Amino acid sequence: MNKVLKELFNTGLYLLCVLCLTYLTITFVGQRTEVDGESMETTLSDGDNLIVDKLTYRFTDPKRFDIIVFPFQYQENTYYIKRIIGLPGETVQIDDQGNIYIDGEVLEESYGREVIRPDTVGVARDPVVLGEDEYFVMGDNRNNSSDSRTEIVGNIHRDDIIGRAWVRIWPFDRFGILKHQ
């Protein structure tokens, strides 16, 4: 009987340790998320499963072109996945030809799926000045993305960033680390 109790105690202790490690990993290191929608096409597709790195931004600042995950402020348990275009303190503007300007200079990038149409420029038609903790984000499917160009999303505060999309784990044929500059 004593041996059975000892074995139950050891098993219970082992399971408690596994649960604690799992909780700590999900809370502080990484978590799985699924892409819902086409706003990041062609980089990410609807149904892609990703691991979000929640650790890196505890030690370094987000960089331009990182793909980040943040909560949508008007719907609980809804998260957006977008690419960082503008960094804190910068001024972002988009003209009717679809050119993105950072502090008055054209941003050289090739992530956008297509040229931004004039009807999707949104609030960035006028200069958007980012605060010291704000980021301007856009989906790669520029004409079909709800992002910082819309008032419903707006600029993203540093504290709202959960982490960066790090690796695609599903589907297996597209498995791999996501491209960051």
N, C-alpha and C positions, 0 to 999 in steps of 0.2 A: 504493500500500500504506500509506504514511504517513497519507494522508487517511482511509482506512478505520479504522485504529487510533485516530486522533483522534476519529472519529465514534463508535466503540464506547466509548471512554473517556467522552465527553460523555454518551452515552445511559446508561451505567452510573452515572455520577455523578448524573444526573437521577433515575434510579430509586432510588438510595440516598437522595437528599433526600426524595423522595416517601414512601418507607418510613419514614424518620425522622420526618417530619411526621405521618404517620398514627399511628405509635406514640405520639408525644407527645400527639396529640389524644385518642386512645383512653385513654391512661393518666391524663392530667391535666385534660382539658377535658370530654369527654362520650363517651357510648357508647350504642349501641342495646340495648334489652332488650325482651323479649316477655312480656306478661302471661300467666301460666298459672294458670287457675282463676278463681273467681267471688268471691273475698273482697273485692274492691274495687268490686263492682257497686253502683250504676249509674254511678259515675264512670268506672271502667275495666272493660273486658270481656275475657273470655278471648280471646286471640289479638291483642289490641291491641299494636302496636309503638310503643315510646316512645324518646325521646332522654333520657338521664339527664345532668343538669347536674352535673358533678363539680368545677366551679370555684368556684361561689358559696360553698360551705361552707368553703373555704380562707380566706375573708375575713370571713364573717359566720356567726353561729350559726343553726342551724335554728330555725324558728318554728312556733308552734302551727298546726296544720292543713296544714302542708307534707306532701306525699306523698313519702316517702323510699324508697330502695332499700338493703337491707342483706343480708349473707349469712346463710343459715340455718346455725346452728352445728353441726348434726348430719349435714349432707349436703353434700358437696363440690360446687361449681358450681351450687348452688341459692340463689336470691336471693328475698327477700320484698319486697313492695311494700305499704306501709301508710301510714296518716295519723298524724301526730304529734298526740297528745291532751294528754299531760302533759310539762312542761318540767323541767329540772334543779331540784332543791330543792323541788318541789311534792309535795303528797300527793293521790293519785287514789283515788277510791272510787266504786263503782257500787252502787246500792240495788236491791231486788227489783222496783221499778217501772221500772227501766231508766234512771234518772237518773244522769248522770255528775257527780261532784263534784270540783272542783279546790280544794284548801285549804278545804273545807267549803261552797263555794258552787257552785250548779248551773251547769254549763257550757252556755252558749247556743250551739248549733250545729245545723246542719241537714244534715250530711253523711251521717249514719247512714241506711241504707235502711229500717230498721224499728226498733221499740222493742226494746231488749235484753231477752230472756227471762231469767227468774231462773236457769235451768239453764245459761246461757252467761256469767254474771257472772264465774265463775272466781275467781282469786286477788284480784280487785278488790272482792270482797264485804267484805273487811277493808281498812283503809287501806293503800295502797302508797306508801311514802315513797321518792321518787326521789333518788339520789345527785347529786353536783355535776356528773356527766357522763352522766346517764342520762335516757332519754326513754321515755314510755309511748306505745305505738302501737296502733292498732286499724284493722281493715279497715272499709270503709263498709258492707259486707254483714255487719252486726254479729253476727248469729246463725249465720253460716257462715264464720267467720274464725278462723284460728289466729294469735293475736297476743299482746300483753303480758299478757292475761288468763290465758294458759296458761303453765305452768312450762317447757314445752319451748321457748318463745320468750322470755318474760320481758321485762325492761327492756332497752332497746337502749343500748349505750354509744356515746358520740360518735365514738370512733375506728372503730367498726364501720359507720358510715354511709358508703356509697359516694357518694351524691349524692341530688339531688331529681329526681323525675320532672318533666320540664319541658314537653315537647311530644309529642303523639300524632302519629305520622307514617303510621300505617296502622291501620285502613282509611281510605281517602281521604275518605269521606263524614263521618268524625268527626275529621278533621285539625284540630289547633289546640293552642294553649297551654293547659295545664292550670290550672284555677282555684286560686289560692292567696290567702290573705288577708294 
